[in-house]
Amino acid sequence: MSLWIEAASDAIQRGEYKEAIASLKTLQNKQTLTNAESSQLSMLMITALMGLGDDKQAIKYCRLLTKCEDKELRQNAKDLLAILEAPSLPRPANWSIKIPDLNSEEIKDKYPSKSYRHLSKSQDNIQPPTGPTRDLGIGFSLLVLAVLIGLTFLLSGCVRITTEINLPTPNRVNFRWYIDSQRDRPTNWQFALEESLNKLSNKLQSIDRSKGTQIITSKTQNPTDSKLFLNEIITLAGKTAGITINPTELTLKEQNRIIGIQQELDLKIDLRELPNYPKLELLLVVNPKFQQSIKGIEPIKRNLKPNNSRWELNPGEINYIRARYWRWSIIGLGSIILITLLIGSFILQRIRTELGFGFPQLPP
């Protein structure tokens, strides 16, 4: 039974309403139907009749279906009945364009057959005014491609990219990127970047997303591997935006002073190939806060925060950053304090001996 109903439904979807009506009538006459199956057939019959434009028969089936036990079908039948019984409104003449019959006598009298022959003959002699279609030049194609790539990045939504460089321990570096969209959801460029970062999954710790903010965290590595990883991220970010960005130079020098470590961070961020898009904000944050910073050739705005130093990078320029930081060594400080206590104890013991308060002795 279900196969017959499916066949009728498929015929309605193909627009073969007469075939569907014939199948449905055969089912109604030959099969013993339950109330649910009969109601379902009636609904299909209404649909087919409406497709043929037979509103009278469709109204008849709708009235029968309004008395079925299924509440949903009964409500659907009432809705269809209200539509079918609604009065048809006259269509204004200016709502449609009437195409005249070209075979009518009026048209033939107005445009004699000679005019048709003259017109067709003159049309045969008309040559294309622009000549044959030629391929576009390579220069024009490259220009259009560059414009489209730029518009794609621009219209994908303005973003603020914050690069956070963390130095958790000596000779260890990790990165964290905060990519904030001005909308409540990530831009198309952010989705494309996240998909391309699957190639570097072994070097990433996590990729989190909250509304329009995307947080990318790397694993902790040594300075050499961190420099390579940073340039891989920059290359992927530029590739997804259709831009080639020059490599970034990152150098971390450390000098062990026993009681502490002198760290010097040098950054050369080449953004000359990055266009100055409106409302594109690039920030660099270094944790912990470096006590002394030397700004490079290009002026870079620096804001000191309670726990970090923050710079605003300038697109279209080379950004130089050099910062120094002193990191105390707990082991070194502990060793010096221990040695100091031992020396002090030795001196006090010597003074005590010189004053006659030597080591206790056994009686003779």
Phi, psi and omega in degrees: 000316181296329179294321177296317181295320179294323179295319178293320179295320178295322179296322178294318180295330178277354181086010180268073187291321180297317178297320180295318180296319179297318180294318182293321178293322177299318178296317181294329184274328189255339186258150172271110189256146170278171180298319181295318180291322179295320178294322179294319177296321179297320179294320176294322178297319178299316180299316181294318180295321177295326177294326177279349182087012179271079185290329182297311178294325178295320177298321180299314180291327179296318181295324177292324183285339178292351180254010182284166183281334181288119184295320182292315178296323179296320179290321177297321178296321178295319179295316178295323180295322178295324179288317183291326182272358179292140181293141179278129182270143179292140179271127177299149183294329182279003178276348182220160180254126181265121180270123182290155177280116184290344180267001182288158182295326181296318180291320180295322178292324183285323180237093181298165183295330179296323179295323178296316181293322180293321181293315180294325180290320180290327179292328180294334184270355182285129178261152178299128186289336186258357180080181181292150180288132180246157178291149176289147178293155181296325180295315179295321180297317178295321179296314179297319179298317179296318179296317180295320178296317178297318178294324178299315180292320183291316184279350178289351177116136179288142184227161172240120183252118179248118177261121182249121178257120182249135176243082186292321180218167177303139177062026178226138183221141168218162185238156172213130180247132173248112180250108185254125174265149178284353176260173181279358180222156181298153178280170178298325178295322178295319177297317180294322179295317181297323179292321180288337180287354177298337178291337183250027185298332181287345179254357181257142176272318180196157172228111182247153180218130178223108184055243182266006182255132179242127183242120181243122183241133180262167174279159179282130183222174174284165185302323182295311179294327179294322178297315179296318181294320179300317180290328176296318178296316181296320179296316179295319180297319178290323181295319179293337178264000180077027183233142175258119182250135181293154181297152178259135178265123178232124180226131177238112179256137181227137177235121182276119180253026180070299181278351180187178182234128175270116181251138178229118182255124177244130178229134172234104185254108184268106180245027182293332180274355181269117178296154180275080180290144178293138177064022171266119185243127180241123182236148175234127181239134179241126177243135357284177183294125179281133185286334182224132179227144178241114181281149188273208185295313180275136181292129180236129178288135181234130177241127178270126176253168181303325186238002183203172173247140185231133177239148173259119182275149183253114175296150180081006183223170171265122182257120179254134177222129174227125183224145179241148182211140177255124181245118179291145179257118180295320180294316180297314179297319179297320180295318180294318179296320179295316179296320179298318179295321179294316179295318178297320179295321179295318180294317179297321179294323179292317178298320180297321180293318180295331179277003179093005178256071183280198179288144179298140181238157178279146179296149181291000000 
